[in-house]
Amino acid sequence: MKMIHRGEKGFTLIELLVVVAILGVIAAVVALNVGSFFGQGTVQSANTELHQVQTAVISCMADCESGVLLAPAEGADDWWAGGNGTIVAPCSHNGSEDASFYVYGPFRASYHIDHAGRILEGSVNGTAHAEIGNPWTGIHWDYTNRNWASD
């Protein structure tokens, strides 16, 4: 019987417990560090969309060599979620330029833009102004800095 077990090698129970304890400590440290990153992507994504909106409005106004946006149609407001016909600049060469030409698809939020092309505020509450469902959660519009911030 001794001859059968003589060539076998393995780890003792103490060695296995030490390895499991070390892995547990490493996992706890990693989990705490990774947990701080959750939620930051939402604000960054919303502010990226905000910059896309501003770029589209500026491009529309620059192509028309216009410093002003046309007033919305009667009964419409100047909230924009990336659709056609809301943010339009007057052009001398072809009538008008639509800012939706400079974006791809609807936005996840809607934006209130004045006639000078400034973004005054954004909205993700409900779908009253947004053309797409499932808006971001955990963010709000910061009126001081005119961008998105986390709640």
ChimeraX attribute file (.defattr): number of C-alpha atoms within 10 A of each C-alpha:
attribute: neighborCount
match mode: 1-to-1
recipient: residues
	/A:1	5
	/A:2	6
	/A:3	7
	/A:4	7
	/A:5	8
	/A:6	8
	/A:7	7
	/A:8	7
	/A:9	7
	/A:10	6
	/A:11	7
	/A:12	8
	/A:13	8
	/A:14	9
	/A:15	11
	/A:16	11
	/A:17	11
	/A:18	11
	/A:19	10
	/A:20	12
	/A:21	12
	/A:22	12
	/A:23	11
	/A:24	12
	/A:25	11
	/A:26	11
	/A:27	11
	/A:28	11
	/A:29	10
	/A:30	11
	/A:31	11
	/A:32	10
	/A:33	9
	/A:34	9
	/A:35	9
	/A:36	9
	/A:37	9
	/A:38	8
	/A:39	13
	/A:40	12
	/A:41	10
	/A:42	17
	/A:43	20
	/A:44	14
	/A:45	14
	/A:46	24
	/A:47	16
	/A:48	14
	/A:49	16
	/A:50	22
	/A:51	14
	/A:52	16
	/A:53	25
	/A:54	18
	/A:55	16
	/A:56	21
	/A:57	26
	/A:58	19
	/A:59	18
	/A:60	27
	/A:61	25
	/A:62	14
	/A:63	13
	/A:64	20
	/A:65	14
	/A:66	18
	/A:67	14
	/A:68	15
	/A:69	23
	/A:70	17
	/A:71	15
	/A:72	15
	/A:73	10
	/A:74	6
	/A:75	5
	/A:76	9
	/A:77	13
	/A:78	18
	/A:79	23
	/A:80	25
	/A:81	24
	/A:82	25
	/A:83	19
	/A:84	13
	/A:85	14
	/A:86	22
	/A:87	27
	/A:88	23
	/A:89	28
	/A:90	20
	/A:91	16
	/A:92	9
	/A:93	9
	/A:94	8
	/A:95	10
	/A:96	18
	/A:97	23
	/A:98	21
	/A:99	26
	/A:100	22
	/A:101	16
	/A:102	16
	/A:103	15
	/A:104	10
	/A:105	13
	/A:106	16
	/A:107	21
	/A:108	20
	/A:109	26
	/A:110	27
	/A:111	23
	/A:112	17
	/A:113	22
	/A:114	17
	/A:115	16
	/A:116	15
	/A:117	21
	/A:118	14
	/A:119	19
	/A:120	14
	/A:121	18
	/A:122	25
	/A:123	23
	/A:124	21
	/A:125	15
	/A:126	12
	/A:127	15
	/A:128	11
	/A:129	19
	/A:130	24
	/A:131	17
	/A:132	16
	/A:133	11
	/A:134	12
	/A:135	18
	/A:136	16
	/A:137	13
	/A:138	11
	/A:139	17
	/A:140	18
	/A:141	18
	/A:142	14
	/A:143	12
	/A:144	6
	/A:145	8
	/A:146	15
	/A:147	19
	/A:148	23
	/A:149	18
	/A:150	14
	/A:151	10
